[in-house]
Amino acid sequence: MAARSGWILRAEQQAMADLNAVLTRLNDRLLRLEGELFVLRSLARATLTAGDDHAERMRKLVEAARVALDDEAQRPLDKPTRKYVEAASAMVDELLVEPTKARPLFTVIDGGKSS
């Protein structure tokens, strides 16, 4: 019986190690995506506020994305796709808000855990 409970304990420990590895990979992926999104959002905002022909073209593209996302949101969507469309719509809405002096183009927000 003791051998069996030792085997169960090792199996549980291995399962926890596997779960921790998966969570670490997912967290790394999320942080990488957030970093990429930060740069892309900042570049889009800088382009939108440049006040030149590129800004006008970018605004038209973002407004076209808004129309496409609004159309997509009218369709019956599964839960993951709905979340995806809502996040994309929120970003488009954020990009179309005119920046103010209190809202710099490039900002990094501290986050995460300290060891």
Secondary structure by P-SEA (a helix, b strand, c coil): caaaaaaaaaaaaaaaaaaaaaaaaaaaaaaaaaaaaaaaaaaaaaaaacccaaaaaaaaaaaaaaaaaaaaaaccccaaaaaaaaaaaaaaaaaacccccccccbbbbbbcccc
